[in-house]
Amino acid sequence: MVTGQEHARHTAALSRLVLSGWRGTPVGDPTEPAALVYVHERGGVSDAVVVQGCDEAVATREVLGRTVRAVDGPAAEVVHEVLSW
């Protein structure tokens, strides 16, 4: 069960992605998405974060189509890591 504090931390992390220029898209029903996908592209670098819940997120960085970084874990921690790439 996610506490109010964990939910607030999760929401703040996702807000940081958007404020940093990432585009977010819901997967599935927009009112209750199965996941949220955030993408940030520049030049030949493509970063993506897939969030399925507060405790479940995966991020990758691809350079010219080759995955060079990946991280998974709680959404807030994954976002913190990705924003430092």
WOKA-V942679 format. One record per backbone hydrogen bond with DSSP energy under -0.5 kcal/mol. NH is the residue of the N-H (numbers start at 1). CO is the residue of the C=O. E is the energy in kcal/mol with one decimal. If there is no record, write none. Layout:
# WOKA-V942679
{{NH/CO/E} {NH/CO/E}}
This chain:
# WOKA-V942679
{{7/3/-2.4} {8/4/-2.2} {9/5/-2.1} {10/6/-2.4} {11/7/-2.6} {12/8/-2.4} {13/9/-2.0} {14/10/-2.1} {15/11/-2.1} {16/12/-1.8} {17/13/-1.6} {18/14/-1.9} {19/15/-2.7} {20/16/-1.2} {20/17/-0.6} {21/18/-1.8} {22/17/-2.2} {23/39/-2.6} {25/37/-2.3} {27/35/-3.0} {28/26/-0.5} {32/29/-1.0} {34/27/-2.6} {35/27/-1.0} {36/51/-2.5} {37/25/-2.8} {38/36/-0.5} {38/49/-3.0} {39/23/-2.3} {40/47/-2.5} {42/45/-2.5} {45/42/-2.4} {46/62/-2.9} {47/40/-3.0} {48/60/-2.3} {49/38/-2.6} {50/58/-3.1} {51/36/-3.2} {51/49/-0.6} {52/50/-0.5} {52/56/-3.1} {53/56/-1.1} {56/53/-1.4} {57/73/-1.8} {58/50/-2.1} {59/71/-3.0} {60/48/-2.3} {61/69/-2.2} {62/46/-2.9} {63/66/-2.6} {64/44/-3.0} {64/62/-0.5} {66/63/-1.6} {68/61/-2.8} {69/61/-1.3} {71/59/-2.1} {73/57/-2.1} {75/54/-2.2} {78/74/-2.4} {79/75/-2.8} {80/76/-2.0} {81/77/-2.2} {82/78/-2.9} {83/79/-2.5} {84/80/-0.5} {84/81/-1.2} {85/82/-1.7}}
